[in-house]
Amino acid sequence: MLPEIIENSEDLASLTNQAMNARYIAIDTEFIWERTYYPIPAIIQIGFSAQECYVIDYTKIKDFSIFGKVLENSNVEKILHDAIQDLSILVRITGSYPCNIFDTQRAAGFIGQSSSISLSNLLKYTIGIHLSKTETRTNWLKRPLSKRQIDYALNDVRYLPRLRNTILEKVNKNGHRSWLLEEQKEYDNPNRYKDKDAYSRLHRIKGTKQLTSKELAILFELIDWREKEAQEINIPREHIISDKTLILLAKLKSKRITNSKDFTERKNRLYGNKIIQAIHKALTTPPDQWPEKCHSSVDDTTINARIDFIVACIKGKCIANEIDPALIASRLEITEFVKGFHENSLNNSQLSHGWRKTFIGDVIKKVLVGKHSVCLNPSTGLPQINNNDTN
């Protein structure tokens, strides 16, 4: 019989073998993430049922790669809450990519709850379980673990199988099961767990809209350098150089680096030559390879009104159908969809694919050309989409 706390490779191997033969298992992690680029894992919790749960003390396990067999096993469903962070940690420490994931937080968005709801609130609203959250600020790397810490950690997986079954019962009733399963398939994509590249961060930095293409090229190379530097020495990217300073350096368009509150003499000594090299690389890159500055053929005086209108359409249809509007798209994604519709460039929009296209994407397109209209439903008070297309 396995001990409640797994502290050696032999017990980990036994637990892994048991998990390989399970229909589903619950997984959670506890970690510290304050002064490093990557989270520092402390424990991994595994649950087979409310009565059978384990804590793996990662600090005492030399090689965790064996558990990668469970992540990769398509016959074993892995149940997590707010899965992406935990899975990213597990990918990093096992070297294996996951499949067959059930994220209870994401799934909550298909039963009328928020898709960013906490586990404690979801358990309370769906199955009446109240979790104590006394250890939210605990130091999970400190040893020995207290009984309170262990109980708290185990409760994070203890009820996940029951919660998963309750959610599936509800989506079977409201007709969203196929959409939920399609959404959960996104966790099977290995690209979700790879380190972000410079392009994925380029336009997320505040102030990029005012930059020229040349300045964007410089910013891209600086972001690329900073990300790789942060990964290599494992410190937060902002501890190297701030977004604000990156924008300033991009605007300078030169090798001149001046001291500031953020970019001290010490940082200049550490990173100055590397920054100069990144700027030089950008300035010697052919202009046709520079990032494109965002342009829109849509009149900016009317685009926000259209976006607000479409947001209202989405909210009304989602609330009426027990779907969290946040699952559909962010305001930025809706903005890009509306602009892309007028510029005939919708191929990359998630609203043009899968269950989102079926549920709302095609409807939005008809609203934008006047084939559908929106009014308030007097019974529900929600925006309601009407079909005006007589063809």
C-alpha positions as CSV (number, residue, x, y, z in Angstrom):
1,M,0.0,0.0,0.0
2,L,1.4,3.4,-1.0
3,P,2.0,6.1,1.7
4,E,0.0,9.3,1.5
5,I,3.2,11.3,0.8
6,I,5.4,9.9,-2.1
7,E,9.0,10.7,-1.4
8,N,11.1,8.2,-3.4
9,S,11.4,6.9,-6.9
10,E,10.1,3.4,-6.1
11,D,6.8,4.7,-4.7
12,L,6.5,7.1,-7.6
13,A,6.9,4.2,-10.1
14,S,4.2,2.3,-8.3
15,L,1.9,5.3,-8.3
16,T,2.6,5.8,-12.0
17,N,1.7,2.2,-12.8
18,Q,-1.5,2.6,-10.9
19,A,-2.3,5.8,-12.8
20,M,-1.6,4.1,-16.1
21,N,-4.4,1.7,-15.5
22,A,-7.0,4.3,-14.3
23,R,-9.9,5.6,-16.3
24,Y,-9.1,9.1,-15.0
25,I,-7.0,10.8,-12.4
26,A,-7.1,14.2,-10.8
27,I,-3.9,16.3,-10.8
28,D,-2.8,19.6,-9.2
29,T,0.6,21.2,-8.4
30,E,1.8,23.6,-5.8
31,F,4.8,25.8,-6.7
32,I,6.7,29.0,-5.9
33,W,6.9,31.7,-8.6
34,E,8.3,34.9,-7.3
35,R,11.9,35.5,-8.5
36,T,12.2,33.1,-11.4
37,Y,11.2,32.9,-15.0
38,Y,9.9,29.3,-14.6
39,P,7.8,28.2,-11.6
40,I,9.6,26.1,-9.0
41,P,7.5,23.0,-8.4
42,A,7.2,21.9,-4.8
43,I,4.5,19.1,-4.7
44,I,2.3,17.3,-7.2
45,Q,-1.1,16.0,-6.0
46,I,-2.7,12.9,-7.5
47,G,-6.3,11.8,-6.8
48,F,-8.1,8.7,-8.0
49,S,-11.2,9.2,-5.8
50,A,-12.2,11.2,-2.8
51,Q,-10.8,8.4,-0.6
52,E,-7.5,7.8,-2.5
53,C,-5.3,10.8,-2.9
54,Y,-1.5,11.3,-2.7
55,V,1.0,14.1,-2.4
56,I,4.3,13.7,-4.4
57,D,7.1,15.6,-2.7
58,Y,8.9,16.9,-5.8
59,T,11.8,18.2,-3.8
60,K,12.8,14.6,-2.9
61,I,12.3,13.1,-6.3
62,K,15.5,13.1,-8.4
63,D,13.8,12.1,-11.7
64,F,10.1,12.8,-12.4
65,S,10.2,11.8,-16.1
66,I,8.5,8.5,-15.4
67,F,5.2,10.3,-14.8
68,G,5.4,11.5,-18.4
69,K,4.0,8.1,-19.4
70,V,0.7,9.1,-17.7
71,L,0.6,12.5,-19.4
72,E,1.0,10.9,-22.8
73,N,-1.5,8.1,-22.2
74,S,-4.6,8.9,-24.2
75,N,-6.5,6.2,-22.4
76,V,-6.2,8.0,-19.1
77,E,-8.1,11.3,-18.7
78,K,-6.3,13.9,-16.6
79,I,-8.6,16.2,-14.6
80,L,-7.2,19.5,-13.5
81,H,-8.6,22.9,-12.6
82,D,-7.1,25.9,-14.5
83,A,-5.0,23.3,-16.3
84,I,-2.6,25.2,-18.4
85,Q,-0.2,26.4,-15.7
86,D,0.0,23.0,-14.0
87,L,0.4,21.2,-17.4
88,S,3.2,23.6,-18.4
89,I,5.1,22.7,-15.2
90,L,4.5,19.0,-15.7
91,V,5.7,19.2,-19.3
92,R,8.9,20.9,-18.2
93,I,9.7,18.4,-15.4
94,T,8.7,15.2,-17.4
95,G,9.7,16.2,-20.9
96,S,6.3,14.7,-22.1
97,Y,3.3,16.5,-23.6
98,P,-0.2,15.8,-22.3
99,C,-3.3,14.5,-24.0
100,N,-6.9,13.7,-22.9
101,I,-7.3,16.7,-20.5
102,F,-10.4,17.7,-18.7
103,D,-10.1,21.3,-17.3
104,T,-12.9,21.8,-14.8
105,Q,-12.4,25.6,-14.8
106,R,-12.7,25.8,-18.6
107,A,-15.6,23.4,-18.6
108,A,-17.5,25.6,-16.1
109,G,-18.0,28.1,-18.9
110,F,-20.3,25.6,-20.6
111,I,-22.7,25.3,-17.7
112,G,-23.4,28.9,-17.0
113,Q,-20.4,29.6,-14.7
114,S,-17.4,31.7,-15.3
115,S,-14.6,30.0,-17.2
116,S,-12.1,31.7,-14.8
117,I,-14.0,30.6,-11.6
118,S,-11.9,29.4,-8.6
119,L,-12.1,25.7,-7.6
120,S,-13.6,26.6,-4.2
121,N,-16.4,28.6,-5.8
122,L,-17.1,26.0,-8.5
123,L,-17.3,23.2,-5.9
124,K,-19.6,25.3,-3.8
125,Y,-22.0,26.2,-6.6
126,T,-22.1,22.8,-8.3
127,I,-21.9,20.1,-5.6
128,G,-22.1,22.0,-2.3
129,I,-18.5,21.4,-1.1
130,H,-16.9,24.1,0.9
131,L,-13.0,24.2,0.8
132,S,-10.8,25.9,3.3
133,K,-8.4,28.3,1.7
134,T,-6.1,28.8,4.7
135,E,-2.9,27.9,2.9
136,T,-3.0,30.1,-0.2
137,R,0.1,32.0,0.9
138,T,2.0,29.1,2.3
139,N,5.6,28.3,1.5
140,W,5.3,25.0,-0.3
141,L,9.1,24.5,-0.4
142,K,9.5,24.5,3.4
143,R,10.0,21.1,4.9
144,P,8.5,19.3,6.7
145,L,5.0,19.8,5.3
146,S,2.4,20.4,8.0
147,K,-0.7,18.3,8.3
148,R,-2.7,21.4,7.4
149,Q,-0.7,21.9,4.2
150,I,-1.1,18.3,3.2
151,D,-4.9,18.3,3.9
152,Y,-5.2,21.5,1.9
153,A,-3.2,20.1,-1.0
154,L,-5.2,16.8,-1.1
155,N,-8.5,18.6,-1.1
156,D,-7.5,20.3,-4.4
157,V,-7.7,16.9,-6.1
158,R,-10.1,15.0,-3.8
159,Y,-13.3,16.3,-5.4
160,L,-12.2,16.8,-9.0
161,P,-13.5,13.4,-10.3
162,R,-16.9,14.1,-8.8
163,L,-16.9,17.6,-10.1
164,R,-16.0,16.3,-13.6
165,N,-18.9,13.9,-13.6
166,T,-21.3,16.6,-12.4
167,I,-20.2,19.0,-15.2
168,L,-20.6,16.3,-17.8
169,E,-24.2,15.6,-16.6
170,K,-25.0,19.2,-17.0
171,V,-23.5,19.6,-20.5
172,N,-25.4,16.5,-21.5
173,K,-28.6,18.2,-20.5
174,N,-27.9,21.6,-22.1
175,G,-26.5,20.1,-25.3
176,H,-23.0,21.5,-25.0
177,R,-21.1,18.3,-24.6
178,S,-19.6,18.2,-28.1
179,W,-18.5,21.8,-27.8
180,L,-16.9,21.1,-24.4
181,L,-15.0,18.1,-25.7
182,E,-13.8,20.1,-28.7
183,E,-12.6,22.8,-26.4
184,Q,-10.7,20.4,-24.2
185,K,-8.9,19.0,-27.2
186,E,-7.0,22.3,-27.4
187,Y,-4.9,21.0,-24.5
188,D,-3.5,18.2,-26.7
189,N,-1.6,20.8,-28.8
190,P,2.1,20.7,-27.8
191,N,2.5,24.4,-28.9
192,R,0.5,25.5,-25.9
193,Y,3.3,24.5,-23.6
194,K,6.3,25.9,-25.5
195,D,8.0,29.1,-24.4
196,K,6.5,32.2,-26.0
197,D,8.4,33.7,-28.9
198,A,9.0,37.3,-29.6
199,Y,6.1,37.6,-32.1
200,S,3.6,36.4,-29.6
201,R,4.6,39.2,-27.2
202,L,5.3,42.0,-29.7
203,H,1.9,43.7,-29.8
204,R,1.0,42.9,-26.2
205,I,3.4,45.5,-25.0
206,K,1.8,48.9,-24.3
207,G,2.8,51.6,-26.8
208,T,3.5,49.5,-29.9
209,K,0.7,51.2,-31.9
210,Q,2.7,54.4,-32.1
211,L,5.9,52.7,-33.4
212,T,7.0,52.6,-37.0
213,S,7.9,49.4,-38.8
214,K,11.6,50.0,-38.2
215,E,10.9,50.7,-34.5
216,L,8.9,47.5,-34.3
217,A,11.8,45.6,-35.9
218,I,14.1,46.9,-33.1
219,L,11.5,46.1,-30.4
220,F,11.1,42.6,-31.8
221,E,14.8,41.9,-31.6
222,L,15.0,43.4,-28.1
223,I,12.0,41.2,-26.9
224,D,13.6,38.2,-28.5
225,W,16.9,38.8,-26.7
226,R,15.2,39.6,-23.3
227,E,13.0,36.4,-23.5
228,K,16.0,34.1,-24.2
229,E,18.1,35.9,-21.5
230,A,15.3,35.5,-18.9
231,Q,14.9,31.8,-19.8
232,E,18.7,31.1,-19.6
233,I,19.3,32.7,-16.3
234,N,15.8,31.9,-15.0
235,I,14.6,35.3,-13.7
236,P,11.5,37.3,-14.6
237,R,11.8,39.2,-17.9
238,E,10.9,42.5,-16.2
239,H,13.9,42.0,-13.8
240,I,16.2,42.3,-16.8
241,I,14.6,45.3,-18.5
242,S,11.1,46.7,-18.4
243,D,8.6,47.0,-21.3
244,K,8.7,50.8,-21.0
245,T,12.5,50.8,-21.5
246,L,12.3,48.5,-24.5
247,I,9.9,50.9,-26.1
248,L,12.3,53.8,-25.4
249,L,15.2,51.9,-26.9
250,A,13.2,51.1,-30.0
251,K,12.4,54.8,-30.5
252,L,16.0,55.8,-30.1
253,K,17.0,53.8,-33.2
254,S,20.6,54.0,-32.2
255,K,23.3,52.3,-30.1
256,R,23.1,55.0,-27.4
257,I,21.9,53.6,-24.1
258,T,21.4,56.1,-21.3
259,N,21.0,55.2,-17.6
260,S,17.6,55.5,-16.1
261,K,15.7,54.3,-13.0
262,D,15.1,51.0,-14.7
263,F,18.3,50.7,-16.7
264,T,21.0,51.2,-14.2
265,E,24.8,51.3,-14.7
266,R,24.9,47.7,-13.4
267,K,22.4,46.5,-16.0
268,N,24.3,48.4,-18.6
269,R,27.4,46.4,-17.7
270,L,25.5,43.1,-17.8
271,Y,23.3,43.6,-20.8
272,G,24.5,46.7,-22.7
273,N,26.5,44.9,-25.4
274,K,23.7,42.4,-26.0
275,I,21.2,45.2,-26.4
276,I,23.5,46.9,-28.9
277,Q,23.8,43.7,-30.8
278,A,20.0,43.2,-30.9
279,I,19.5,46.8,-32.2
280,H,22.2,46.3,-34.8
281,K,20.5,43.1,-36.0
282,A,17.2,44.9,-36.4
283,L,18.8,47.9,-38.3
284,T,20.6,45.5,-40.7
285,T,17.4,43.4,-41.4
286,P,15.9,44.2,-44.8
287,P,12.8,46.4,-44.5
288,D,10.6,43.9,-46.2
289,Q,11.2,41.6,-43.2
290,W,10.3,44.2,-40.6
291,P,7.0,43.6,-38.6
292,E,4.1,45.3,-40.2
293,K,2.6,48.3,-38.5
294,C,-1.1,47.8,-37.8
295,H,-3.4,49.5,-40.3
296,S,-7.1,49.3,-40.7
297,S,-9.3,50.4,-43.6
298,V,-12.2,50.7,-41.2
299,D,-13.1,54.2,-40.0
300,D,-12.0,54.5,-36.4
301,T,-14.9,56.8,-35.6
302,T,-17.4,54.0,-36.1
303,I,-15.4,50.8,-35.4
304,N,-15.8,51.0,-31.6
305,A,-19.6,51.4,-31.9
306,R,-19.6,48.2,-34.1
307,I,-17.5,46.3,-31.6
308,D,-19.7,47.3,-28.7
309,F,-22.7,46.2,-30.7
310,I,-21.1,42.8,-31.4
311,V,-20.0,42.4,-27.8
312,A,-23.7,42.9,-26.8
313,C,-24.8,40.3,-29.4
314,I,-22.3,37.7,-28.0
315,K,-23.2,38.4,-24.4
316,G,-26.9,38.1,-25.0
317,K,-26.6,34.8,-26.9
318,C,-24.1,33.4,-24.4
319,I,-26.1,34.1,-21.3
320,A,-29.3,32.7,-22.9
321,N,-27.4,29.5,-23.7
322,E,-25.4,29.0,-20.5
323,I,-22.1,29.8,-22.1
324,D,-19.5,32.1,-20.5
325,P,-19.0,35.0,-23.0
326,A,-15.3,35.0,-22.1
327,L,-15.0,31.6,-23.7
328,I,-16.0,33.1,-27.1
329,A,-13.3,35.8,-27.5
330,S,-11.7,38.7,-25.8
331,R,-12.5,42.2,-26.8
332,L,-9.2,42.4,-28.7
333,E,-10.2,39.2,-30.6
334,I,-13.6,40.6,-31.3
335,T,-12.0,43.8,-32.5
336,E,-9.8,41.9,-34.9
337,F,-12.7,39.9,-36.1
338,V,-14.8,43.0,-36.9
339,K,-11.9,44.7,-38.6
340,G,-11.0,41.5,-40.4
341,F,-14.5,41.0,-41.7
342,H,-14.4,44.4,-43.5
343,E,-10.9,43.6,-44.8
344,N,-11.7,40.0,-45.8
345,S,-9.0,38.5,-43.5
346,L,-10.8,36.2,-41.1
347,N,-8.9,33.0,-41.6
348,N,-6.9,33.2,-38.3
349,S,-9.9,34.2,-36.2
350,Q,-11.1,31.5,-33.8
351,L,-14.6,32.9,-34.4
352,S,-14.3,31.5,-37.9
353,H,-13.6,27.9,-36.8
354,G,-15.0,25.1,-34.8
355,W,-17.8,25.4,-32.3
356,R,-17.5,29.2,-32.0
357,K,-18.2,29.5,-35.7
358,T,-21.3,27.3,-35.3
359,F,-22.5,29.0,-32.2
360,I,-21.9,32.7,-33.0
361,G,-19.3,33.4,-35.7
362,D,-21.6,32.9,-38.7
363,V,-24.3,34.9,-36.9
364,I,-22.0,37.9,-36.3
365,K,-21.1,38.0,-40.0
366,K,-24.8,38.2,-40.9
367,V,-25.3,40.9,-38.2
368,L,-22.5,42.9,-39.8
369,V,-24.1,42.9,-43.2
370,G,-27.6,43.5,-41.9
371,K,-29.1,40.1,-42.6
372,H,-29.6,39.7,-38.8
373,S,-30.7,42.3,-36.4
374,V,-30.6,42.7,-32.6
375,C,-33.3,43.7,-30.2
376,L,-34.0,43.3,-26.5
377,N,-36.1,40.2,-25.6
378,P,-38.9,41.6,-23.3
379,S,-39.0,38.4,-21.3
380,T,-35.3,38.0,-20.5
381,G,-34.1,41.6,-21.0
382,L,-31.2,40.2,-23.0
383,P,-30.1,41.2,-26.5
384,Q,-31.7,38.8,-29.0
385,I,-30.6,38.2,-32.5
386,N,-33.4,38.1,-35.2
387,N,-33.1,36.7,-38.7
388,N,-34.0,39.4,-41.3
389,D,-32.7,37.3,-44.3
390,T,-35.7,36.6,-46.5
391,N,-33.7,34.9,-49.2
